Amino acid sequence: MIEEKDNRNLRQSLQSRPQIDHSDNDNYNTASHKVDSMNLSPFVAEQQILLLARQQAQRKEELARSQHHILALQVCLKAS
């Protein structure tokens, strides 16, 4: 669920970035596209890093809960 929300947020933020205007001459468009690509790449990389970090934290929490649950079951088995 959180992963889907993060992916949706990333897509929305990428779509909300200004698009390149291709109506001018080719030289300007090429330069514009290069500048936009240079600006976009660090942004996208940062967003992907944040997304992966959140996913990793979520997996660690799930693992900790599972381990806690296993320990609780083991205690119950020993007590019976």
Summary of the structure (lengths in Angstrom):
residues: 80
radius of gyration: 22.7
end to end distance: 37.3
largest distance: 80.6
contacts: 162
relative contact order: 0.10
helix: 85%
strand: 0%
